[in-house]
Amino acid sequence: IDFDLILENIKDLNALVGEGISQIEHTPRGARLRPEPLPLTLYRNGMVVGHGAFRPYEHPGTQQCLQDIMDGYFPSELQPRYPDGV
């Protein structure tokens, strides 16, 4: 796993969706800032996306997620929930 490439591509993807630029979304109870960041924590033997479960690097879904990032794309598993990126 090329961690340097992953980190570089994450920075590029964050810039693409306007990292640090928040938009106001009106809700029935007021408003909230969007987009909210989705943390990605990388460990020696796996990763955690958001507040989800630990995912070992050997798992096919984890490998696909990292491959998407290394290819310069948002992870395909996040597209239904975040169609504009996160």
C-alpha positions in Angstrom: 0.0 0.0 0.0 1.4 3.3 -1.1 0.5 5.5 1.9 2.2 8.6 0.4 0.1 8.3 -2.7 -3.1 7.8 -0.7 -2.4 10.9 1.4 -1.5 13.0 -1.7 -4.7 11.9 -3.5 -6.8 12.5 -0.4 -5.5 16.1 -0.3 -6.3 16.5 -4.0 -9.8 15.1 -3.6 -10.4 17.3 -0.5 -9.4 20.4 -2.6 -11.7 19.3 -5.3 -14.8 19.3 -3.0 -13.7 22.6 -1.4 -12.0 21.6 1.8 -12.4 24.3 4.4 -15.3 25.9 2.5 -18.6 25.3 4.2 -22.1 25.8 2.8 -25.2 26.4 4.8 -27.9 23.8 4.5 -31.3 24.9 5.8 -33.2 22.3 7.8 -36.6 22.3 9.4 -35.0 23.1 12.8 -32.6 25.7 11.6 -29.4 25.2 9.5 -26.2 23.2 9.5 -22.8 23.5 7.7 -22.0 21.2 4.8 -20.0 19.3 3.9 -19.0 17.6 7.2 -15.6 15.9 6.9 -15.5 12.1 6.9 -12.5 10.9 8.9 -10.2 8.2 7.5 -7.8 6.7 9.9 -5.1 4.5 8.5 -3.3 1.9 10.7 -0.5 -0.5 10.0 -2.9 -3.4 9.4 -6.2 -1.7 8.4 -8.4 1.4 8.4 -11.5 3.0 9.8 -13.8 5.2 7.7 -15.9 7.6 9.7 -17.1 6.1 12.9 -17.3 2.6 11.3 -15.7 -0.7 12.2 -12.0 -1.5 11.7 -11.4 -2.9 8.3 -8.3 -5.0 7.6 -6.4 -4.3 4.5 -6.8 -7.9 3.4 -10.6 -7.4 3.0 -11.7 -7.0 -0.6 -13.9 -4.0 0.2 -11.0 -2.3 1.9 -8.7 -3.0 -1.0 -11.3 -1.6 -3.5 -11.7 1.6 -1.4 -7.9 2.2 -1.2 -7.5 1.4 -4.9 -10.1 4.0 -5.8 -8.2 6.6 -3.8 -4.8 5.5 -5.3 -6.4 5.9 -8.7 -7.4 9.4 -7.8 -11.2 8.8 -7.3 -13.6 9.1 -4.4 -14.2 5.6 -3.1 -17.1 4.0 -5.0 -18.6 2.7 -1.8 -19.2 6.4 -0.7 -20.8 7.6 -3.9 -24.4 6.7 -3.0 -24.2 8.6 0.3 -22.0 11.4 -0.9 -22.6 11.9 -4.7 -20.7 15.2 -4.8 -17.7 13.8 -2.8 -16.8 14.2 0.8 
